[in-house]
Each structure stands twice: as structure tokens, then as C-alpha cells.
């Protein structure tokens, strides 16, 4: 992503690295040239610090008052967008900074230019930036915003948000406030809106090798980092008319081989996948999920093919010449790839190949 954008990259590793594992993803991203990491929660930043990661880590939302002390102690970058947020952060950091106990907290001011989720209103940004500069324990590190529809490249809203953000930067400059770092673009923004790359881009889904939306598919030659694999745990023959799983919603139309796979909705394989034509790969072929996905297992109709216990099963990824992309799973159940990969539960072991040690 750094090569694409031509500016610094903040690798967004929240939600356990979008389900990929925050610590190994962070190490790989930093080794690949990222200059900063982004998390949603102070606890997520603390996990990275405990793993020995000393790179700048930005907590992307304003911390709650009971999180601020740990944010300061862990040397995490803070996001603020309310006067009370600045006050609480300043109170927690001021004494330590005044007596030389720690450097001022790097504080990033978030501006709401149209996402309408969090952020200071543009007209109030100068006053809040001044309060950050006036606090002895704080240092203004950046001013940033977040795009709502950057994954729709023809939607004019991103251009409107970009201009609002530029207006805030102009207001700050006119007030004599120096902005050390400017950032606005997520993965989609970095791909589709080069004028919004500024000094840094915050890339989430792209660093995991996934397109941010169908509209941007193919614009960058991404290679997905995650595949979901298991092994056949049981095999049996069914007679024509036999019904399978809870509710008996699947009926064998002919004698067939049924393979059981030890993954279910507790692992993140949603029940909706079985209700809408979900498939897996076994032996390099697509095969239909048979019946309702249960908490710990799912079943697959393998016809008359020779399937054995221990055979590999791919729920998304490549097997031989066949490919089941994660966005196909997402489309079947009416969601996005982000939700699928984030939803793979922690009880599914992660195994890594290549890259820095985990």
C-alpha cells in the first residue's frame, strides 16, 4: 500500500487484525513499511505493547475516562474530538509531562466532515486544536477525518468531504496552528481518490489483500492473506430421501456420500451460508453444504466421489485450480468481506507462512 499511495501508511489492525491476528499482522505491516498502527481500543494497543511492539499506535476513537491512564502509561497516540475528551486527557497526562515523567501525549484531532459517527464539527476544530496546544501534557500530532463512501468511486460525497477537510486545514493555518500530519483516506480512498492521500493513508482491508468493495475490484492486484481450511472428520453414505441436520431441511436426492467438517457457527461459519447455496472445496471441486450449519460442525454432499477422513476442506481460499473467494461467501449472505474475516472466531487456530516471526 505504501508503494501505491506514495505516502506513509497507518496499518489498521483493530479487531485482532481483522481476524488475522493483531500481533503477527502488526509485525508484518511494520516490516513492510508501515509507519504507524491503528487500533479501536486502548486494550488493543496494550496487547501490541505487551508483545514488544514499540511503533506509534493510534487509538482511532476518543478513549473513555477510565481508559486514559492506561493510554498514557502505554505510550499510545490519542484521538480526541470533544472538549471533555481534551480535558480528561490533559488531566491524566499533564502532571507526568510537567515533571519529565513522560513526553506529551501525541494527540490527533478528528474532524467530522460527513461520516456523522464521531468527530468535532469543522467550525469548532480551531478552538479544540487551540485547547490541545494549550495543555502542557498534550502535543497536536495530526488532524484527520474519515470517508463514508470512498468505496463508491463515482459518489461525489468523498470530494465534498475532502474539501471540507481542506477547509479545516486552511482555518487552522490561518489561526497559526501547525498540523504536523494530515490523513483522511482509508484503503478505498487511497485507491480511488489520489488527491485525498495527503501525508498518510490509513489502510485496513487492503493490507489483508481484500478489495474494499465490488466497485474497486481489480484496481489493485490484491492477494488475500487468509484462507479458511479444515479436515473431514467423518464420512458416511446416505440413501435417497435421507434428511440431514437440524430441521431436516436438506434431503438427499440420490444415494450420496456425506462428509462432516468440524467447523460451525461458533467458528464464524454463519448458518445463513447453508441456507443460500453455500459451497466448500474438497478434492479441488466445489461441493454444496448439506443442511443447517450447526454450532461446531457442518456437512457436505460429496456425491459418489471418494472422500476420506482427513481430506482437506476449503471454505474460502484456493485448492488446486479452484478458488472460493471470501467475497463470494459475503455476497451469498448479504454482507461484506470485512464481517466474514472479522467473524472467524478465536478458537480457530491461525497458522502463518512467511513474513516475520509471530
TATAMO-V476076 format. One record per residue. RES is the residue in one letter. PHI is phi as a letter, one per 40 degrees, with the letter a starting at -180 (999 if undefined). D_FIRST is the distance of its C-alpha to the first C-alpha in Angstrom with 2 decimals. Layout:
{{RES	PHI	D_FIRST} {RES	PHI	D_FIRST}}
//
This chain:
{{X	999	0.00} {X	c	3.80} {X	c	5.38} {X	c	4.97} {X	c	6.02} {X	g	8.23} {X	b	9.03} {X	c	9.10} {X	b	7.23} {X	c	9.82} {X	c	9.32} {X	c	12.01} {X	b	14.38} {X	c	17.47} {X	f	19.91} {X	f	19.75} {X	g	16.06} {X	f	16.65} {X	g	19.42} {X	c	17.62} {X	h	19.12} {X	c	17.90} {X	c	19.01} {X	c	17.58} {X	c	14.19} {X	c	14.25} {X	c	15.38} {X	c	12.79} {X	c	9.90} {X	c	11.93} {X	c	12.70} {X	c	9.15} {X	h	8.96} {X	c	8.73} {X	b	11.76} {X	a	13.05} {X	b	13.65} {X	b	14.91} {X	b	17.98} {X	c	20.65} {X	b	23.71} {X	d	25.29} {X	d	26.26} {X	c	22.69} {X	c	22.04} {X	c	25.36} {X	d	24.45} {X	c	21.54} {X	c	23.94} {X	c	26.58} {X	c	24.33} {X	g	24.17} {X	c	20.70} {X	b	21.32} {X	c	17.99} {X	d	18.06} {X	b	18.09} {X	c	18.32} {X	c	20.67} {X	c	19.56} {X	b	23.13} {X	c	26.32} {X	c	28.06} {X	c	31.53} {X	d	34.38} {X	c	34.95} {X	b	31.38} {X	c	31.37} {X	c	33.30} {X	c	30.93} {X	d	27.88} {X	c	29.69} {X	c	30.88} {X	c	27.46} {X	f	25.95} {X	c	23.42} {X	c	22.08} {X	b	23.94} {X	b	23.37} {X	b	26.57} {X	a	27.86} {X	b	31.62} {X	d	34.45} {X	c	35.48} {X	c	32.05} {X	c	32.25} {X	c	35.84} {X	c	35.22} {X	c	32.29} {X	c	34.39} {X	c	37.38} {X	c	35.56} {X	b	33.94} {X	c	36.62} {X	c	39.22} {X	c	36.98} {X	c	35.38} {X	c	38.86} {X	c	40.34} {X	g	37.43} {X	c	36.49} {X	a	32.81} {X	c	30.60} {X	d	30.15} {X	c	27.70} {X	c	24.41} {X	b	24.73} {X	b	22.23} {X	c	24.01} {X	c	22.72} {X	b	24.08} {X	c	24.90} {X	b	24.31} {X	i	24.95} {X	c	23.46} {X	g	26.90} {X	b	25.92} {X	a	25.96} {X	h	25.81} {X	c	28.41} {X	c	29.84} {X	d	28.95} {X	c	32.60} {X	b	32.70} {X	c	29.57} {X	c	31.52} {X	c	34.18} {X	c	31.82} {X	c	29.86} {X	c	33.29} {X	c	34.25} {X	c	31.20} {X	c	32.11} {X	c	35.73} {X	c	35.13} {X	c	35.73} {X	c	33.47} {X	b	30.39} {X	b	27.98} {X	c	25.89} {X	c	22.30} {X	a	20.52} {X	b	21.26} {X	a	18.88} {X	a	19.16} {X	b	17.77} {X	c	17.72} {X	c	20.08} {X	b	19.47} {X	c	16.12} {X	c	15.92} {X	b	19.07} {X	c	18.05} {X	c	21.74} {X	c	22.75} {X	c	23.88} {X	c	23.41} {X	c	19.91} {X	c	21.44} {X	c	24.30} {X	c	22.24} {X	c	20.35} {X	c	23.79} {X	c	25.23} {X	c	22.56} {X	c	23.26} {X	c	26.90} {X	c	26.52} {X	c	24.90} {X	c	27.83} {X	c	30.31} {X	c	29.03} {X	c	29.25} {X	c	32.74} {X	c	33.73} {X	g	32.77} {X	c	29.95} {X	c	27.07} {X	b	23.59} {X	c	21.59} {X	a	18.15} {X	b	17.19} {X	a	14.56} {X	a	14.83} {X	c	11.89} {X	c	10.73} {X	d	8.32} {X	c	11.13} {X	c	11.68} {X	c	8.35} {X	c	9.08} {X	c	12.81} {X	b	13.78} {X	d	12.55} {X	c	15.59} {X	b	14.47} {X	c	11.46} {X	f	14.17} {X	c	13.54} {X	a	10.77} {X	b	8.80} {X	b	9.68} {X	b	7.55} {X	b	10.12} {X	d	10.79} {X	c	7.46} {X	c	7.06} {X	c	10.57} {X	g	10.05} {X	b	11.98} {X	c	12.27} {X	c	13.04} {X	a	16.30} {X	d	18.53} {X	c	18.35} {X	b	14.71} {X	c	15.27} {X	g	14.48} {X	c	12.44} {X	b	9.45} {X	c	10.96} {X	c	10.01} {X	b	12.42} {X	d	13.82} {X	c	14.12} {X	b	17.47} {X	b	20.76} {X	b	24.05} {X	b	27.06} {X	a	30.68} {X	b	34.02} {X	d	37.10} {X	b	39.55} {X	a	42.64} {X	b	44.07} {X	a	47.12} {X	c	48.89} {X	b	49.61} {X	c	52.53} {X	d	52.28} {X	g	52.46} {X	c	51.02} {X	b	48.73} {X	b	45.70} {X	g	44.27} {X	d	44.91} {X	g	46.63} {X	f	47.38} {X	c	45.15} {X	b	44.45} {X	b	47.40} {X	c	47.51} {X	c	48.83} {X	a	50.05} {X	d	50.40} {X	a	46.91} {X	c	45.03} {X	b	43.17} {X	b	40.46} {X	c	39.60} {X	b	36.10} {X	c	35.71} {X	b	32.94} {X	a	33.73} {X	c	32.82} {X	c	32.97} {X	c	29.98} {X	h	28.07} {X	c	29.44} {X	c	30.80} {X	d	34.35} {X	c	33.34} {X	c	31.69} {X	c	35.16} {X	c	36.71} {X	b	34.51} {X	g	34.53} {X	c	31.99} {X	b	31.70} {X	b	30.68} {X	b	30.60} {X	b	33.47} {X	g	34.45} {X	g	31.73} {X	b	33.24} {X	c	32.53} {X	b	35.19} {X	c	36.05} {X	c	36.06} {X	b	39.77} {X	g	40.90} {X	c	39.57} {X	c	36.82} {X	b	38.43} {X	c	37.20} {X	b	36.81} {X	a	37.24} {X	b	36.82} {X	b	38.84} {X	b	38.04} {X	c	40.50} {X	b	40.47} {X	g	43.52} {X	b	45.60} {X	c	42.88} {X	c	43.36} {X	b	41.09} {X	b	41.63} {X	d	40.89} {X	g	37.83} {X	c	36.09} {X	c	32.35} {X	b	31.23} {X	b	27.72} {X	c	27.03} {X	a	23.51} {X	h	21.87} {X	b	23.39} {X	a	26.93} {X	g	28.35} {X	c	27.70} {X	b	27.30} {X	b	24.26} {X	b	24.39} {X	c	21.06} {X	c	20.52} {X	c	20.35} {X	c	23.86} {X	d	25.09} {X	d	23.66} {X	c	25.32} {X	c	28.59} {X	b	28.97} {X	g	27.73} {X	b	24.67} {X	b	20.85} {X	c	18.65} {X	d	17.74} {X	c	21.48} {X	c	22.04} {X	c	19.67} {X	c	20.60} {X	c	24.17} {X	c	24.47} {X	c	26.92} {X	c	27.13} {X	c	30.06} {X	c	27.96} {X	c	27.17} {X	c	23.58} {X	b	23.44} {X	b	20.53} {X	b	20.13} {X	g	18.45} {X	g	16.26} {X	c	17.96} {X	c	21.21} {X	c	21.41}}
//
